[in-house]
Amino acid sequence: MLLPTTLVGSYPQPDWLIDRASLAKQMPPRVRAKELWRVDPERLDAAQDDATLIAIRDQERAGLDIVGDGEQRRESYSNRFATALDGIDLDNAGKTPNRTGGFTVVPRVVGKIQRRHPVEVRDVEFLRANTDRTIKMTVPGPFTMAQQVEDHHYRDEAALALDYAAAVNAEIKDLFAAGADIVQLDEPWMQARPEQAKAYGLAALERALDGVKGTTAIHLCFGYAQMVKSKPSGYSFLPELENAPAQQVSIEAAQPKLDLAVLKALPSKIIILGVIDLSDLTVETPQIVAERIRRALSHVSAERIVVAPDCGMKYLPRDVAFGKMKAMVEGAAIVRHELTGQRAR
């Protein structure tokens, strides 16, 4: 359908599942942070399943066209997959500079990065079994994971990223085989470190998507609104993705008030357009959402727009997240009706 709606990835986890106050006080974990879970380990899988069902039903109730699992089983968007790979010393962490000028505790690479087993296959199988809508799964991108480690093995960022890409490639193929309709690669560090991204980021994406049969997306953002309050009005790395093998590019546009003229540099891509400002706890009206969509129409046709929040919603209160999600659906319906006369279902 025209102007379909989706999440970028995460949806708020219930307070009974995870310590949301502690989660919000730290940067997104790069190493495991099992202390955040409020459920005993032997009951955690079942509790995460229950939370996933809540996230699925909330998306369906709000009217989303493309549904995800809300990343309910993750402490962050990247650490669950990144710490499941061979080559990582899980007992002795390292540290790297973060996007806000401090340092973040990260995995230490001590050997060759390899995927020993599927990480998210059960997640997509569970999602597929519990909704009849189009489904999307997210995985951390290889460039971003290579930026989130302290490397004691490769001493070569490009080589490290390519091995991460091989692991991602195997995972994506398994996710499609398990029933995913769309797989999104999260690559926020391409925006944070554009020079490295220009040097070898596209090569890593090509390796990650080599031989993949299915719809893929790449998400770039300026960081979670919870941590990054002030954002630039333009991307330092985005037009380059016109040459990436993914069919879709996901951007944030609402909070940074992005100059949408940049979308003309991505003429072959479906644009997952961020129209929900996650820095503001006020729920947008559908009319505000509709106007944000209209601003893009002079730069990209409606047939190439998917409507979404700027980024993951995990740090929002659940009632606020649901309200924003519903407003997003209703705003898309307003513009859809203006363009086609089609009423909301």
C-alpha positions as YAML, in Angstrom:
chain: A
units: angstrom
residues:
- id: 1
  name: MET
  ca: [0.00, 0.00, 0.00]
- id: 2
  name: LEU
  ca: [0.99, 3.65, -0.31]
- id: 3
  name: LEU
  ca: [2.87, 5.11, 2.68]
- id: 4
  name: PRO
  ca: [3.11, 1.94, 4.77]
- id: 5
  name: THR
  ca: [4.03, 2.39, 8.44]
- id: 6
  name: THR
  ca: [6.62, 0.61, 10.57]
- id: 7
  name: LEU
  ca: [8.94, 0.96, 13.56]
- id: 8
  name: VAL
  ca: [12.66, 1.41, 13.11]
- id: 9
  name: GLY
  ca: [13.35, -1.38, 15.60]
- id: 10
  name: SER
  ca: [12.81, -1.13, 19.34]
- id: 11
  name: TYR
  ca: [9.64, -0.61, 21.36]
- id: 12
  name: PRO
  ca: [9.61, 0.06, 25.13]
- id: 13
  name: GLN
  ca: [10.25, -3.01, 27.25]
- id: 14
  name: PRO
  ca: [7.93, -3.50, 30.27]
- id: 15
  name: ASP
  ca: [9.15, -2.36, 33.68]
- id: 16
  name: TRP
  ca: [8.63, -5.88, 35.00]
- id: 17
  name: LEU
  ca: [11.08, -7.21, 32.41]
- id: 18
  name: ILE
  ca: [13.99, -4.77, 32.51]
- id: 19
  name: ASP
  ca: [15.28, -2.04, 34.84]
- id: 20
  name: ARG
  ca: [14.33, 0.87, 32.63]
- id: 21
  name: ALA
  ca: [15.70, 3.52, 35.01]
- id: 22
  name: SER
  ca: [19.16, 1.95, 34.93]
- id: 23
  name: LEU
  ca: [18.94, 1.43, 31.19]
- id: 24
  name: ALA
  ca: [18.23, 5.13, 30.66]
- id: 25
  name: LYS
  ca: [21.17, 6.26, 32.80]
- id: 26
  name: GLN
  ca: [23.84, 4.62, 30.64]
- id: 27
  name: MET
  ca: [24.89, 4.54, 27.03]
- id: 28
  name: PRO
  ca: [23.47, 1.58, 25.05]
- id: 29
  name: PRO
  ca: [25.38, -1.48, 26.36]
- id: 30
  name: ARG
  ca: [28.05, -2.87, 24.03]
- id: 31
  name: VAL
  ca: [28.94, -5.79, 26.30]
- id: 32
  name: ARG
  ca: [26.32, -7.95, 28.00]
- id: 33
  name: ALA
  ca: [24.38, -6.24, 30.78]
- id: 34
  name: LYS
  ca: [22.48, -9.13, 32.33]
- id: 35
  name: GLU
  ca: [22.01, -7.20, 35.56]
- id: 36
  name: LEU
  ca: [19.37, -5.09, 33.80]
- id: 37
  name: TRP
  ca: [16.90, -7.99, 33.58]
- id: 38
  name: ARG
  ca: [14.36, -8.21, 36.40]
- id: 39
  name: VAL
  ca: [13.43, -11.84, 35.71]
- id: 40
  name: ASP
  ca: [15.37, -14.88, 36.87]
- id: 41
  name: PRO
  ca: [17.51, -16.44, 34.10]
- id: 42
  name: GLU
  ca: [15.51, -19.67, 34.03]
- id: 43
  name: ARG
  ca: [12.30, -17.69, 33.36]
- id: 44
  name: LEU
  ca: [13.80, -15.00, 31.14]
- id: 45
  name: ASP
  ca: [13.05, -16.57, 27.75]
- id: 46
  name: ALA
  ca: [9.36, -16.98, 28.63]
- id: 47
  name: ALA
  ca: [9.17, -13.44, 30.00]
- id: 48
  name: GLN
  ca: [10.77, -12.03, 26.86]
- id: 49
  name: ASP
  ca: [8.27, -13.98, 24.76]
- id: 50
  name: ASP
  ca: [5.42, -12.42, 26.73]
- id: 51
  name: ALA
  ca: [6.90, -8.93, 26.28]
- id: 52
  name: THR
  ca: [7.30, -9.60, 22.56]
- id: 53
  name: LEU
  ca: [3.62, -10.53, 22.30]
- id: 54
  name: ILE
  ca: [2.73, -7.22, 23.97]
- id: 55
  name: ALA
  ca: [4.93, -5.32, 21.50]
- id: 56
  name: ILE
  ca: [3.37, -7.15, 18.54]
- id: 57
  name: ARG
  ca: [-0.19, -6.51, 19.73]
- id: 58
  name: ASP
  ca: [0.53, -2.82, 20.40]
- id: 59
  name: GLN
  ca: [1.81, -2.42, 16.85]
- id: 60
  name: GLU
  ca: [-1.22, -4.19, 15.45]
- id: 61
  name: ARG
  ca: [-3.63, -2.13, 17.62]
- id: 62
  name: ALA
  ca: [-1.97, 1.06, 16.44]
- id: 63
  name: GLY
  ca: [-2.40, -0.09, 12.84]
- id: 64
  name: LEU
  ca: [1.20, -0.58, 11.69]
- id: 65
  name: ASP
  ca: [1.56, -2.26, 8.32]
- id: 66
  name: ILE
  ca: [5.03, -3.71, 8.96]
- id: 67
  name: VAL
  ca: [5.54, -5.28, 12.39]
- id: 68
  name: GLY
  ca: [8.72, -6.08, 14.31]
- id: 69
  name: ASP
  ca: [9.42, -7.85, 17.59]
- id: 70
  name: GLY
  ca: [10.23, -4.59, 19.38]
- id: 71
  name: GLU
  ca: [13.71, -5.94, 20.24]
- id: 72
  name: GLN
  ca: [12.32, -7.08, 23.59]
- id: 73
  name: ARG
  ca: [15.09, -9.66, 24.06]
- id: 74
  name: ARG
  ca: [17.92, -7.13, 23.69]
- id: 75
  name: GLU
  ca: [19.72, -4.93, 26.16]
- id: 76
  name: SER
  ca: [20.70, -2.78, 23.19]
- id: 77
  name: TYR
  ca: [20.28, -2.89, 19.43]
- id: 78
  name: SER
  ca: [23.76, -4.36, 18.89]
- id: 79
  name: ASN
  ca: [25.14, -6.18, 21.92]
- id: 80
  name: ARG
  ca: [23.02, -9.35, 21.77]
- id: 81
  name: PHE
  ca: [24.32, -10.24, 18.31]
- id: 82
  name: ALA
  ca: [27.83, -8.81, 18.71]
- id: 83
  name: THR
  ca: [28.57, -10.75, 21.90]
- id: 84
  name: ALA
  ca: [27.32, -14.03, 20.43]
- id: 85
  name: LEU
  ca: [30.23, -14.22, 17.97]
- id: 86
  name: ASP
  ca: [33.53, -16.06, 18.21]
- id: 87
  name: GLY
  ca: [36.65, -13.91, 18.58]
- id: 88
  name: ILE
  ca: [35.30, -11.88, 21.53]
- id: 89
  name: ASP
  ca: [36.72, -12.00, 25.07]
- id: 90
  name: LEU
  ca: [33.52, -11.80, 27.12]
- id: 91
  name: ASP
  ca: [35.37, -11.79, 30.45]
- id: 92
  name: ASN
  ca: [37.76, -8.91, 29.83]
- id: 93
  name: ALA
  ca: [36.14, -5.86, 28.25]
- id: 94
  name: GLY
  ca: [37.86, -2.96, 26.53]
- id: 95
  name: LYS
  ca: [36.83, 0.64, 25.96]
- id: 96
  name: THR
  ca: [36.50, 3.08, 23.06]
- id: 97
  name: PRO
  ca: [35.54, 6.76, 22.64]
- id: 98
  name: ASN
  ca: [31.78, 7.21, 22.31]
- id: 99
  name: ARG
  ca: [29.68, 9.69, 20.35]
- id: 100
  name: THR
  ca: [29.30, 12.09, 23.28]
- id: 101
  name: GLY
  ca: [33.00, 12.61, 24.07]
- id: 102
  name: GLY
  ca: [33.38, 10.00, 26.81]
- id: 103
  name: PHE
  ca: [34.33, 6.34, 26.79]
- id: 104
  name: THR
  ca: [32.18, 3.23, 26.50]
- id: 105
  name: VAL
  ca: [32.92, -0.29, 27.73]
- id: 106
  name: VAL
  ca: [33.05, -2.52, 24.67]
- id: 107
  name: PRO
  ca: [33.93, -6.08, 23.65]
- id: 108
  name: ARG
  ca: [37.62, -6.91, 23.16]
- id: 109
  name: VAL
  ca: [38.44, -8.67, 19.89]
- id: 110
  name: VAL
  ca: [41.05, -11.35, 20.54]
- id: 111
  name: GLY
  ca: [40.53, -13.66, 17.56]
- id: 112
  name: LYS
  ca: [38.82, -14.05, 14.21]
- id: 113
  name: ILE
  ca: [35.21, -12.84, 14.21]
- id: 114
  name: GLN
  ca: [32.93, -15.71, 13.21]
- id: 115
  name: ARG
  ca: [29.28, -16.59, 13.75]
- id: 116
  name: ARG
  ca: [29.06, -19.92, 15.53]
- id: 117
  name: HIS
  ca: [25.25, -20.24, 15.38]
- id: 118
  name: PRO
  ca: [22.13, -18.27, 14.40]
- id: 119
  name: VAL
  ca: [21.30, -15.58, 16.93]
- id: 120
  name: GLU
  ca: [17.87, -14.21, 15.97]
- id: 121
  name: VAL
  ca: [16.28, -17.08, 14.06]
- id: 122
  name: ARG
  ca: [14.02, -18.09, 16.94]
- id: 123
  name: ASP
  ca: [13.04, -14.42, 17.30]
- id: 124
  name: VAL
  ca: [11.82, -14.20, 13.71]
- id: 125
  name: GLU
  ca: [10.09, -17.57, 13.94]
- id: 126
  name: PHE
  ca: [8.22, -16.37, 17.03]
- id: 127
  name: LEU
  ca: [7.28, -13.12, 15.30]
- id: 128
  name: ARG
  ca: [6.11, -14.92, 12.16]
- id: 129
  name: ALA
  ca: [3.96, -17.29, 14.24]
- id: 130
  name: ASN
  ca: [2.23, -14.42, 16.05]
- id: 131
  name: THR
  ca: [1.24, -11.95, 13.33]
- id: 132
  name: ASP
  ca: [-0.09, -12.19, 9.80]
- id: 133
  name: ARG
  ca: [1.35, -8.81, 8.80]
- id: 134
  name: THR
  ca: [4.56, -8.10, 6.94]
- id: 135
  name: ILE
  ca: [7.43, -8.56, 9.39]
- id: 136
  name: LYS
  ca: [10.83, -6.93, 9.78]
- id: 137
  name: MET
  ca: [13.85, -7.96, 11.84]
- id: 138
  name: THR
  ca: [16.86, -5.80, 12.67]
- id: 139
  name: VAL
  ca: [20.53, -6.72, 13.00]
- id: 140
  name: PRO
  ca: [23.53, -4.52, 13.85]
- id: 141
  name: GLY
  ca: [25.55, -3.56, 10.79]
- id: 142
  name: PRO
  ca: [29.14, -4.70, 10.30]
- id: 143
  name: PHE
  ca: [30.67, -1.23, 10.15]
- id: 144
  name: THR
  ca: [28.99, -0.18, 13.39]
- id: 145
  name: MET
  ca: [30.02, -3.34, 15.23]
- id: 146
  name: ALA
  ca: [33.62, -2.84, 14.08]
- id: 147
  name: GLN
  ca: [33.52, 0.65, 15.63]
- id: 148
  name: GLN
  ca: [32.20, -0.67, 18.94]
- id: 149
  name: VAL
  ca: [35.14, -2.86, 19.96]
- id: 150
  name: GLU
  ca: [38.70, -2.65, 21.20]
- id: 151
  name: ASP
  ca: [40.67, -4.60, 18.62]
- id: 152
  name: HIS
  ca: [43.62, -6.72, 19.80]
- id: 153
  name: HIS
  ca: [43.67, -9.10, 16.84]
- id: 154
  name: TYR
  ca: [43.17, -7.54, 13.39]
- id: 155
  name: ARG
  ca: [44.87, -4.15, 13.75]
- id: 156
  name: ASP
  ca: [43.02, -3.37, 10.51]
- id: 157
  name: GLU
  ca: [39.57, -1.79, 10.73]
- id: 158
  name: ALA
  ca: [38.55, -2.75, 7.19]
- id: 159
  name: ALA
  ca: [39.47, -6.40, 7.68]
- id: 160
  name: LEU
  ca: [37.61, -6.45, 11.00]
- id: 161
  name: ALA
  ca: [34.50, -4.94, 9.39]
- id: 162
  name: LEU
  ca: [34.59, -7.48, 6.56]
- id: 163
  name: ASP
  ca: [34.63, -10.39, 8.98]
- id: 164
  name: TYR
  ca: [31.73, -8.86, 10.88]
- id: 165
  name: ALA
  ca: [30.02, -8.56, 7.50]
- id: 166
  name: ALA
  ca: [30.49, -12.27, 6.83]
- id: 167
  name: ALA
  ca: [28.80, -13.05, 10.16]
- id: 168
  name: VAL
  ca: [25.94, -10.67, 9.37]
- id: 169
  name: ASN
  ca: [25.56, -12.19, 5.91]
- id: 170
  name: ALA
  ca: [25.04, -15.67, 7.33]
- id: 171
  name: GLU
  ca: [22.56, -14.32, 9.88]
- id: 172
  name: ILE
  ca: [20.51, -12.39, 7.31]
- id: 173
  name: LYS
  ca: [20.18, -15.41, 5.05]
- id: 174
  name: ASP
  ca: [18.94, -17.48, 7.99]
- id: 175
  name: LEU
  ca: [16.46, -14.76, 8.98]
- id: 176
  name: PHE
  ca: [14.92, -14.73, 5.52]
- id: 177
  name: ALA
  ca: [14.80, -18.53, 5.49]
- id: 178
  name: ALA
  ca: [12.97, -18.39, 8.84]
- id: 179
  name: GLY
  ca: [10.24, -16.10, 7.48]
- id: 180
  name: ALA
  ca: [11.43, -12.48, 7.63]
- id: 181
  name: ASP
  ca: [10.00, -10.21, 4.92]
- id: 182
  name: ILE
  ca: [12.46, -7.35, 5.55]
- id: 183
  name: VAL
  ca: [15.81, -7.27, 7.36]
- id: 184
  name: GLN
  ca: [17.22, -3.93, 8.53]
- id: 185
  name: LEU
  ca: [20.91, -3.32, 9.22]
- id: 186
  name: ASP
  ca: [21.53, -0.66, 11.87]
- id: 187
  name: GLU
  ca: [24.54, 1.46, 10.89]
- id: 188
  name: PRO
  ca: [24.48, 4.66, 13.01]
- id: 189
  name: TRP
  ca: [28.28, 4.79, 13.18]
- id: 190
  name: MET
  ca: [28.47, 5.47, 9.45]
- id: 191
  name: GLN
  ca: [27.10, 8.89, 10.34]
- id: 192
  name: ALA
  ca: [29.35, 9.22, 13.40]
- id: 193
  name: ARG
  ca: [32.57, 8.30, 11.56]
- id: 194
  name: PRO
  ca: [32.02, 9.27, 7.93]
- id: 195
  name: GLU
  ca: [35.65, 9.16, 6.81]
- id: 196
  name: GLN
  ca: [36.02, 5.51, 7.81]
- id: 197
  name: ALA
  ca: [32.60, 4.81, 6.32]
- id: 198
  name: LYS
  ca: [33.69, 6.32, 3.01]
- id: 199
  name: ALA
  ca: [36.88, 4.25, 3.08]
- id: 200
  name: TYR
  ca: [35.39, 0.79, 3.64]
- id: 201
  name: GLY
  ca: [31.77, 1.04, 4.81]
- id: 202
  name: LEU
  ca: [30.20, 0.25, 1.47]
- id: 203
  name: ALA
  ca: [32.53, -2.73, 0.97]
- id: 204
  name: ALA
  ca: [31.36, -4.08, 4.34]
- id: 205
  name: LEU
  ca: [27.72, -3.64, 3.34]
- id: 206
  name: GLU
  ca: [28.33, -5.37, 0.01]
- id: 207
  name: ARG
  ca: [29.85, -8.32, 1.86]
- id: 208
  name: ALA
  ca: [27.00, -8.38, 4.38]
- id: 209
  name: LEU
  ca: [24.38, -8.48, 1.62]
- id: 210
  name: ASP
  ca: [26.21, -10.68, -0.88]
- id: 211
  name: GLY
  ca: [23.83, -13.29, -2.26]
- id: 212
  name: VAL
  ca: [20.94, -12.15, -0.02]
- id: 213
  name: LYS
  ca: [17.51, -12.71, -1.55]
- id: 214
  name: GLY
  ca: [15.01, -10.44, 0.17]
- id: 215
  name: THR
  ca: [14.23, -6.82, 0.98]
- id: 216
  name: THR
  ca: [16.91, -5.12, 3.07]
- id: 217
  name: ALA
  ca: [17.20, -1.71, 4.69]
- id: 218
  name: ILE
  ca: [20.04, 0.34, 6.18]
- id: 219
  name: HIS
  ca: [19.27, 2.61, 9.14]
- id: 220
  name: LEU
  ca: [21.39, 5.70, 9.82]
- id: 221
  name: CYS
  ca: [20.74, 8.06, 12.71]
- id: 222
  name: PHE
  ca: [22.47, 10.59, 14.95]
- id: 223
  name: GLY
  ca: [22.05, 8.51, 18.10]
- id: 224
  name: TYR
  ca: [19.19, 7.89, 20.52]
- id: 225
  name: ALA
  ca: [17.38, 11.08, 21.54]
- id: 226
  name: GLN
  ca: [17.79, 9.95, 25.16]
- id: 227
  name: MET
  ca: [21.57, 10.46, 24.81]
- id: 228
  name: VAL
  ca: [21.92, 12.98, 21.97]
- id: 229
  name: LYS
  ca: [19.84, 16.10, 22.58]
- id: 230
  name: SER
  ca: [21.27, 18.36, 19.89]
- id: 231
  name: LYS
  ca: [21.45, 17.01, 16.36]
- id: 232
  name: PRO
  ca: [22.72, 18.46, 13.07]
- id: 233
  name: SER
  ca: [20.28, 19.29, 10.27]
- id: 234
  name: GLY
  ca: [22.26, 17.27, 7.75]
- id: 235
  name: TYR
  ca: [23.97, 13.90, 7.42]
- id: 236
  name: SER
  ca: [27.74, 13.59, 7.01]
- id: 237
  name: PHE
  ca: [27.25, 10.23, 5.28]
- id: 238
  name: LEU
  ca: [24.07, 9.48, 3.37]
- id: 239
  name: PRO
  ca: [24.23, 10.09, -0.42]
- id: 240
  name: GLU
  ca: [26.90, 7.36, -0.54]
- id: 241
  name: LEU
  ca: [24.18, 4.81, 0.27]
- id: 242
  name: GLU
  ca: [22.76, 5.22, -3.21]
- id: 243
  name: ASN
  ca: [25.53, 2.77, -4.17]
- id: 244
  name: ALA
  ca: [24.73, 0.32, -1.36]
- id: 245
  name: PRO
  ca: [23.05, -2.98, -2.26]
- id: 246
  name: ALA
  ca: [20.07, -2.52, 0.11]
- id: 247
  name: GLN
  ca: [16.75, -1.44, -1.36]
- id: 248
  name: GLN
  ca: [15.73, 0.81, 1.54]
- id: 249
  name: VAL
  ca: [17.43, 3.57, 3.56]
- id: 250
  name: SER
  ca: [16.07, 4.60, 6.97]
- id: 251
  name: ILE
  ca: [16.74, 8.14, 8.19]
- id: 252
  name: GLU
  ca: [15.69, 10.39, 11.06]
- id: 253
  name: ALA
  ca: [14.18, 13.68, 9.98]
- id: 254
  name: ALA
  ca: [11.82, 14.92, 12.70]
- id: 255
  name: GLN
  ca: [14.06, 15.82, 15.67]
- id: 256
  name: PRO
  ca: [16.96, 17.21, 13.57]
- id: 257
  name: LYS
  ca: [14.53, 18.99, 11.20]
- id: 258
  name: LEU
  ca: [16.50, 17.43, 8.38]
- id: 259
  name: ASP
  ca: [16.84, 19.26, 5.08]
- id: 260
  name: LEU
  ca: [14.96, 16.71, 2.98]
- id: 261
  name: ALA
  ca: [16.55, 17.89, -0.26]
- id: 262
  name: VAL
  ca: [19.22, 15.27, 0.48]
- id: 263
  name: LEU
  ca: [16.69, 12.60, -0.50]
- id: 264
  name: LYS
  ca: [17.22, 13.55, -4.14]
- id: 265
  name: ALA
  ca: [20.65, 11.94, -3.79]
- id: 266
  name: LEU
  ca: [18.99, 8.54, -3.21]
- id: 267
  name: PRO
  ca: [16.86, 8.22, -6.38]
- id: 268
  name: SER
  ca: [16.74, 4.42, -6.45]
- id: 269
  name: LYS
  ca: [15.98, 3.83, -2.75]
- id: 270
  name: ILE
  ca: [12.83, 3.39, -0.75]
- id: 271
  name: ILE
  ca: [13.06, 5.97, 2.04]
- id: 272
  name: ILE
  ca: [12.04, 4.95, 5.56]
- id: 273
  name: LEU
  ca: [11.21, 8.48, 6.68]
- id: 274
  name: GLY
  ca: [11.51, 9.42, 10.35]
- id: 275
  name: VAL
  ca: [8.49, 11.58, 11.23]
- id: 276
  name: ILE
  ca: [8.30, 11.07, 15.02]
- id: 277
  name: ASP
  ca: [10.49, 13.19, 17.32]
- id: 278
  name: LEU
  ca: [11.69, 10.91, 20.11]
- id: 279
  name: SER
  ca: [13.20, 13.77, 22.15]
- id: 280
  name: ASP
  ca: [9.75, 15.19, 22.91]
- id: 281
  name: LEU
  ca: [7.37, 13.27, 25.20]
- id: 282
  name: THR
  ca: [4.45, 15.20, 23.75]
- id: 283
  name: VAL
  ca: [2.53, 12.96, 21.37]
- id: 284
  name: GLU
  ca: [2.37, 14.49, 17.90]
- id: 285
  name: THR
  ca: [-1.02, 15.11, 16.37]
- id: 286
  name: PRO
  ca: [-1.80, 13.22, 13.16]
- id: 287
  name: GLN
  ca: [-1.81, 16.59, 11.41]
- id: 288
  name: ILE
  ca: [1.81, 17.28, 12.49]
- id: 289
  name: VAL
  ca: [2.82, 13.85, 11.21]
- id: 290
  name: ALA
  ca: [1.00, 14.46, 7.94]
- id: 291
  name: GLU
  ca: [2.82, 17.75, 7.43]
- id: 292
  name: ARG
  ca: [6.19, 16.06, 8.03]
- id: 293
  name: ILE
  ca: [5.33, 13.51, 5.36]
- id: 294
  name: ARG
  ca: [4.20, 16.23, 2.93]
- id: 295
  name: ARG
  ca: [7.57, 17.99, 3.27]
- id: 296
  name: ALA
  ca: [9.25, 14.96, 1.72]
- id: 297
  name: LEU
  ca: [6.93, 14.73, -1.28]
- id: 298
  name: SER
  ca: [8.69, 17.47, -3.25]
- id: 299
  name: HIS
  ca: [11.90, 15.43, -3.06]
- id: 300
  name: VAL
  ca: [10.71, 11.82, -3.29]
- id: 301
  name: SER
  ca: [7.51, 10.24, -4.59]
- id: 302
  name: ALA
  ca: [4.98, 8.83, -2.14]
- id: 303
  name: GLU
  ca: [5.49, 5.40, -3.71]
- id: 304
  name: ARG
  ca: [9.03, 5.43, -2.31]
- id: 305
  name: ILE
  ca: [8.20, 6.43, 1.28]
- id: 306
  name: VAL
  ca: [7.75, 4.20, 4.31]
- id: 307
  name: VAL
  ca: [6.63, 6.11, 7.40]
- id: 308
  name: ALA
  ca: [8.47, 5.48, 10.69]
- id: 309
  name: PRO
  ca: [9.77, 7.07, 13.90]
- id: 310
  name: ASP
  ca: [13.20, 8.71, 13.78]
- id: 311
  name: CYS
  ca: [14.86, 5.83, 15.63]
- id: 312
  name: GLY
  ca: [14.10, 3.09, 18.14]
- id: 313
  name: MET
  ca: [11.44, 3.92, 20.76]
- id: 314
  name: LYS
  ca: [12.86, 1.88, 23.65]
- id: 315
  name: TYR
  ca: [13.56, 4.84, 25.97]
- id: 316
  name: LEU
  ca: [10.04, 6.31, 25.79]
- id: 317
  name: PRO
  ca: [7.30, 5.55, 28.31]
- id: 318
  name: ARG
  ca: [5.09, 2.90, 26.74]
- id: 319
  name: ASP
  ca: [1.95, 5.07, 26.69]
- id: 320
  name: VAL
  ca: [3.86, 7.82, 24.91]
- id: 321
  name: ALA
  ca: [5.35, 5.35, 22.42]
- id: 322
  name: PHE
  ca: [1.94, 3.89, 21.66]
- id: 323
  name: GLY
  ca: [0.40, 7.33, 21.25]
- id: 324
  name: LYS
  ca: [3.13, 8.44, 18.88]
- id: 325
  name: MET
  ca: [2.82, 5.20, 16.91]
- id: 326
  name: LYS
  ca: [-0.94, 5.66, 16.54]
- id: 327
  name: ALA
  ca: [-0.53, 9.30, 15.50]
- id: 328
  name: MET
  ca: [2.01, 8.17, 12.91]
- id: 329
  name: VAL
  ca: [-0.48, 5.72, 11.41]
- id: 330
  name: GLU
  ca: [-3.26, 8.32, 11.39]
- id: 331
  name: GLY
  ca: [-0.98, 10.97, 9.87]
- id: 332
  name: ALA
  ca: [0.03, 8.61, 7.08]
- id: 333
  name: ALA
  ca: [-3.66, 7.88, 6.48]
- id: 334
  name: ILE
  ca: [-4.37, 11.61, 6.07]
- id: 335
  name: VAL
  ca: [-1.75, 11.99, 3.34]
- id: 336
  name: ARG
  ca: [-2.73, 8.71, 1.72]
- id: 337
  name: HIS
  ca: [-6.31, 9.93, 1.46]
- id: 338
  name: GLU
  ca: [-5.14, 13.24, 0.00]
- id: 339
  name: LEU
  ca: [-3.19, 11.40, -2.68]
- id: 340
  name: THR
  ca: [-5.56, 8.56, -3.53]
- id: 341
  name: GLY
  ca: [-8.91, 9.06, -1.81]
- id: 342
  name: GLN
  ca: [-8.22, 5.79, 0.04]
- id: 343
  name: ARG
  ca: [-9.62, 5.78, 3.56]
- id: 344
  name: ALA
  ca: [-7.89, 4.18, 6.52]
- id: 345
  name: ARG
  ca: [-8.77, 0.54, 6.94]
...
